[in-house]
Amino acid sequence: MKVHRLIAVSMGLTLILGACSSGSSPSASAPAASVAPGSPAASTAPAASAPAFDSACTPPDEATVTPVTTKAAKPLKIAVLGLENNPFWIPVKEGAAKANTELQALGSKADWIVPAGDTHGSVNFGTAIDAAVVQQYDAIATIAGDAGIVPFINKAVAAGIKVATFNSETSTANDRSFFVGADLYKQGQAAGKAMGDAVGGKGKVAIITGLFSVEAHELRRKGFEDTIKASYPGITVLPAVENKDQADAAYSEAQAFMTANPDLAGIYVTAGGPFGAAKAVDEAGKGGTIKIVSFDFVDETMAYVQKGVITGTIGQDPYAQGHDPAIRLYNLIVGGAQPPCGRLLTKSDFVTKDNISSFWTGPAASPSPSK
């Protein structure tokens, strides 16, 4: 996979992060507890004032931020709580692996942990946060899919553990230090404009979302719907359905939409598995006729963009989402370095058949640096 990333060197997939130093992956299934904070001795510099929770910017060192050269007073353990339920997470895990390599050079580490259940839900991630507290991690980077995660984040911070969020973040204010990921509502708006233009401002458009319970997916859906309503009154948006980030579900749902709506003009996929919908459209002989707008640059999706079945797909720098939280948490603890904003927004390039060669050159190849 030659997906261009904002990094200066190429890096292959690292399967286990914690195993680089301990020989096994940490467990996320320990019982919850409200004690066992990270040691205060881990901090070697006072932190500057924290940025406002809702302040936002795209830092110039996205995906290339490096750890401060100072070693922590004691080796730090940072838990990166992610998912592996679809191909999007491969480069996220790669980014976390790179962070682990960089931190190991300073005597610390970042462990990649997939909570039981492998879904965005706050119950799964809340349990994993509690487990990381019990296991005496000094910092935690976590997905924050809905407001239910807030008590778990705040409890960890109260126990002396720094917490960052990435990829998905609830709008409910909490005590996390910062967020790394896309502006999901604006991404939805961009997708709405792309779809509206692609279908000529008229026709029926279907929405396949990941999960209604995940705020990030809802922001993409609402941004899309608001844009269509405001700027493309000739488009009818059909009731949305869930695919739970699974390509096979998106395939079946796309087939169902086409069967119920022979005049279907477009399909918008807000989250994982858009290549499933593309496969259904392609098999129906409607590639390029039914417009598809999606997210992310996984090989399966990009192949359909190159073929012209997917009209366009929007990126969010998954490598940076895996890499930057761990490094910035280390820098915050050891160097007192606060990020420039509370929400560090990753770039959202829009890739079509016309510009795909600048972002992807085919599957089964080594990753290369991005533009």
Rosetta blueprint (number, residue, H / E / L):
1 M L
2 K L
3 V E
4 H E
5 R E
6 L L
7 I L
8 A L
9 V L
10 S L
11 M L
12 G L
13 L L
14 T L
15 L L
16 I L
17 L L
18 G L
19 A H
20 C H
21 S H
22 S H
23 G L
24 S L
25 S L
26 P L
27 S L
28 A L
29 S L
30 A L
31 P L
32 A L
33 A L
34 S L
35 V L
36 A L
37 P L
38 G L
39 S L
40 P H
41 A H
42 A H
43 S L
44 T L
45 A L
46 P L
47 A L
48 A L
49 S L
50 A L
51 P L
52 A L
53 F L
54 D L
55 S L
56 A E
57 C E
58 T L
59 P L
60 P L
61 D L
62 E L
63 A L
64 T L
65 V L
66 T L
67 P L
68 V L
69 T L
70 T L
71 K L
72 A L
73 A L
74 K L
75 P L
76 L L
77 K E
78 I E
79 A E
80 V E
81 L E
82 G L
83 L L
84 E L
85 N L
86 N L
87 P L
88 F L
89 W H
90 I H
91 P H
92 V H
93 K H
94 E H
95 G H
96 A H
97 A H
98 K H
99 A H
100 N H
101 T H
102 E H
103 L H
104 Q H
105 A L
106 L L
107 G L
108 S L
109 K E
110 A E
111 D E
112 W E
113 I E
114 V L
115 P L
116 A L
117 G L
118 D L
119 T L
120 H L
121 G L
122 S H
123 V H
124 N H
125 F H
126 G H
127 T H
128 A H
129 I H
130 D H
131 A H
132 A H
133 V H
134 V H
135 Q L
136 Q L
137 Y L
138 D L
139 A E
140 I E
141 A E
142 T E
143 I L
144 A L
145 G L
146 D L
147 A H
148 G H
149 I H
150 V H
151 P H
152 F H
153 I H
154 N H
155 K H
156 A H
157 V H
158 A H
159 A L
160 G L
161 I L
162 K E
163 V E
164 A E
165 T E
166 F E
167 N L
168 S L
169 E L
170 T L
171 S L
172 T L
173 A L
174 N L
175 D L
176 R L
177 S L
178 F L
179 F E
180 V E
181 G E
182 A L
183 D L
184 L H
185 Y H
186 K H
187 Q H
188 G H
189 Q H
190 A H
191 A H
192 G H
193 K H
194 A H
195 M H
196 G H
197 D H
198 A H
199 V L
200 G L
201 G L
202 K L
203 G E
204 K E
205 V E
206 A E
207 I E
208 I E
209 T E
210 G L
211 L L
212 F L
213 S L
214 V L
215 E H
216 A H
217 H H
218 E H
219 L H
220 R H
221 R H
222 K H
223 G H
224 F H
225 E H
226 D H
227 T H
228 I H
229 K H
230 A H
231 S H
232 Y L
233 P L
234 G L
235 I E
236 T E
237 V E
238 L L
239 P L
240 A L
241 V E
242 E E
243 N L
244 K L
245 D L
246 Q L
247 A H
248 D H
249 A H
250 A H
251 Y H
252 S H
253 E H
254 A H
255 Q H
256 A H
257 F H
258 M H
259 T H
260 A H
261 N L
262 P L
263 D L
264 L E
265 A E
266 G E
267 I E
268 Y E
269 V E
270 T L
271 A L
272 G L
273 G L
274 P H
275 F H
276 G H
277 A H
278 A H
279 K H
280 A H
281 V H
282 D H
283 E H
284 A L
285 G L
286 K L
287 G E
288 G L
289 T L
290 I E
291 K E
292 I E
293 V E
294 S E
295 F E
296 D L
297 F L
298 V L
299 D H
300 E H
301 T H
302 M H
303 A H
304 Y H
305 V H
306 Q H
307 K H
308 G L
309 V L
310 I L
311 T L
312 G E
313 T E
314 I E
315 G L
316 Q L
317 D L
318 P H
319 Y H
320 A H
321 Q H
322 G H
323 H H
324 D H
325 P H
326 A H
327 I H
328 R H
329 L H
330 Y H
331 N H
332 L H
333 I H
334 V H
335 G H
336 G L
337 A L
338 Q L
339 P L
340 P L
341 C L
342 G L
343 R E
344 L E
345 L E
346 T L
347 K L
348 S L
349 D L
350 F E
351 V E
352 T L
353 K L
354 D L
355 N L
356 I H
357 S H
358 S H
359 F L
360 W E
361 T L
362 G L
363 P L
364 A L
365 A L
366 S L
367 P L
368 S E
369 P E
370 S L
371 K L
